[in-house]
Amino acid sequence: MKLILREGSLYLYILSIFALILFFIHPLFVSLPVAVFFFLLFFFRDPIREHPAEKAGEFSFLSPADGKVTAVDEVEEPYFFKGRAKLVTIFLSPFNVHVNRVPISGKVVRVEHKIGKFKPAYVVDAPSVNERNYVALENEHTKCLLVQIVGVLARRVVCWVKSGDDVVRGEKFGLMKFGSCMQVFMPIEAETRVKVGEHVVGGETVIGVIRNEAVG
């Protein structure tokens, strides 16, 4: 079963009215708004996801977004980890599901929006210069940082959580409209379970694992 996000309702409503008006002017004019209507219906889909259970002795990080893995690195992360961290970057095309999901259960310790540019999300320096939103999560065992990054088409980041909120693994926390990029920072001791070029599914694909003894 696939649901539609409420954020898409306004677009669909306006297009429906516009198509109705055009129909009375000339039926052939309806084709464009109808095509856009069905694209938005597809874009704002919200499929139900089955989250894999945690395995004994480890804590896993779920992918926060659908898309293609474009980078798996060890980097310096000065914002939240303030040191070395594992990074997985996911590129979302306009045809991916754009609902964002929480990788780990815990508490939202920081949410911050940064104004920036609107370069294509796949450009190398886009994550550091484009408009973006930081969501930092933490629990008693581990933590992670999510960065929602807009692109040329993705001009708006939607975030439904705020600092202090308790969240559950796999829970929806936001939306990036019309193509974008997601960065996931995990502790340096986390074992990455994806590789560049792999397609991941938000709320289902395990992108990293941290052993119980490593965080104990």
C-alpha positions in Angstrom: 0.0 0.0 0.0 1.4 3.4 -0.9 0.2 6.6 0.8 0.5 10.2 -0.2 2.2 12.8 2.0 0.1 15.7 3.1 2.7 18.1 1.8 1.7 17.1 -1.7 -2.0 17.7 -1.2 -1.9 21.5 -1.9 0.0 21.0 -5.2 -2.5 18.3 -6.3 -5.5 20.5 -5.3 -4.2 23.5 -7.2 -3.4 21.4 -10.3 -6.9 19.8 -10.2 -8.5 23.3 -10.2 -6.2 24.5 -12.9 -7.0 21.4 -15.1 -10.7 21.9 -14.6 -10.4 25.5 -15.8 -8.4 24.6 -18.8 -10.9 21.8 -19.7 -13.6 24.4 -20.1 -11.3 26.6 -22.3 -10.2 23.6 -24.4 -10.0 19.9 -23.5 -6.6 19.5 -25.1 -5.0 22.0 -22.7 -5.6 19.6 -19.9 -2.8 17.2 -20.9 0.0 19.2 -19.3 -1.5 19.7 -15.8 -2.7 16.1 -15.8 0.8 14.9 -16.5 2.2 17.1 -13.8 -0.5 15.9 -11.4 0.4 12.3 -11.9 4.2 13.1 -11.5 3.5 14.8 -8.2 1.2 11.9 -7.1 4.2 9.7 -7.8 6.8 12.0 -6.1 4.8 12.5 -2.9 4.2 8.8 -2.4 4.8 7.5 1.1 5.2 3.7 1.0 5.0 1.6 4.1 8.4 0.3 5.1 9.4 -2.8 7.1 12.3 -2.0 9.4 14.8 -4.9 10.0 15.2 -5.9 13.6 18.4 -5.2 15.5 20.8 -8.2 15.7 22.1 -9.3 19.1 25.3 -7.6 20.1 25.2 -4.8 17.6 23.4 -1.5 16.8 22.6 -0.9 13.1 22.0 2.4 11.2 19.2 2.4 8.7 19.4 4.4 5.6 17.5 7.7 6.1 16.6 8.0 2.4 16.1 6.2 -0.8 18.7 6.7 -3.5 22.1 5.9 -4.8 25.2 5.8 -2.6 27.7 8.3 -4.1 30.4 8.3 -1.4 31.6 6.1 1.5 34.4 7.9 3.4 36.2 8.5 6.6 36.2 12.3 7.2 36.7 15.0 9.8 33.2 16.1 11.1 33.5 19.3 13.1 29.8 20.0 13.7 28.7 17.2 15.9 31.4 14.5 16.2 34.2 17.0 16.3 36.6 14.5 14.9 36.8 11.5 12.6 33.6 9.9 11.5 32.2 7.5 8.8 30.3 9.2 6.1 27.7 7.8 3.7 26.3 10.1 1.0 23.1 9.3 -0.8 21.9 11.0 -3.9 18.1 11.2 -4.5 16.8 11.6 -8.0 13.3 13.1 -8.6 12.0 9.5 -9.1 13.1 8.3 -5.6 10.9 8.3 -2.6 11.8 11.6 -0.8 10.5 10.8 2.7 13.4 10.8 5.2 13.6 8.3 8.1 15.4 8.1 11.4 18.5 5.7 11.3 18.6 5.0 15.1 16.2 5.4 18.1 17.2 8.1 20.5 16.9 11.8 21.2 17.1 14.7 18.7 19.9 16.8 20.3 20.2 19.4 17.6 18.4 20.7 14.5 19.8 23.6 12.6 19.0 25.0 9.1 21.8 26.6 7.1 21.1 29.0 4.2 23.2 28.4 1.1 23.3 27.9 -2.7 21.4 25.7 -5.0 24.0 23.8 -6.9 23.2 20.3 -8.4 23.2 17.9 -5.5 25.8 15.6 -7.2 28.4 18.4 -7.5 31.4 17.7 -5.2 31.2 20.9 -3.1 27.4 21.0 -2.9 27.2 19.5 0.6 29.3 22.3 2.0 27.8 25.3 0.1 24.2 24.4 -0.6 21.2 25.1 1.7 21.0 22.3 4.2 19.5 21.1 7.4 21.4 19.3 10.3 19.6 16.7 12.5 21.8 15.2 15.3 20.6 12.1 17.1 22.0 10.3 20.1 21.2 7.4 22.5 23.1 5.7 25.3 25.0 3.5 22.9 25.8 5.7 19.8 25.0 8.7 17.7 24.7 10.0 14.2 24.3 13.2 12.2 22.0 13.6 9.2 22.4 16.4 6.7 19.5 17.1 4.3 21.0 19.0 1.3 18.9 20.7 -1.3 19.9 20.9 -5.0 18.8 22.6 -8.2 15.3 21.2 -8.1 15.1 20.5 -4.3 14.5 24.1 -3.1 13.0 23.2 0.2 13.9 20.9 3.1 11.0 19.9 5.4 11.9 18.7 8.9 9.2 17.5 11.3 11.4 17.0 14.4 13.0 19.5 16.8 15.6 19.4 19.5 14.6 17.4 22.5 12.2 15.1 20.6 12.4 11.3 21.2 12.5 9.4 17.9 12.1 5.7 17.0 14.3 3.9 14.5 12.6 4.0 11.0 10.3 6.9 12.0 9.7 9.6 9.4 11.4 12.9 10.2 11.4 14.9 7.1 11.2 15.4 3.3 13.3 16.9 0.6 11.4 18.2 -2.4 12.3 17.3 -6.0 15.8 15.7 -6.0 18.5 16.2 -3.4 21.3 14.7 -1.3 21.5 13.1 2.2 24.7 12.8 4.2 24.9 10.3 7.2 27.7 10.6 9.6 28.3 7.6 12.0 31.0 7.0 14.6 34.4 6.1 13.3 34.2 2.6 14.7 31.0 1.8 12.7 31.3 -0.8 10.0 29.8 0.5 6.7 27.6 -2.1 5.0 27.1 -0.3 1.7 29.3 0.7 -1.2 29.4 3.4 -3.9 26.9 2.8 -6.6 24.6 0.7 -4.4 20.9 1.7 -4.3 19.5 1.9 -0.8 15.9 2.0 0.6 15.0 4.4 3.4 14.1 2.7 6.6 15.1 -0.7 5.3 18.7 -0.9 4.1 21.3 -1.2 6.9 24.1 1.2 6.0 26.3 0.7 9.0 26.7 -1.4 12.2 28.5 -0.7 15.5 29.3 -3.6 17.8 28.0 -3.6 21.3 31.5 -3.9 22.8 32.6 -0.9 20.8 30.1 1.4 22.4 29.8 -0.2 25.8 
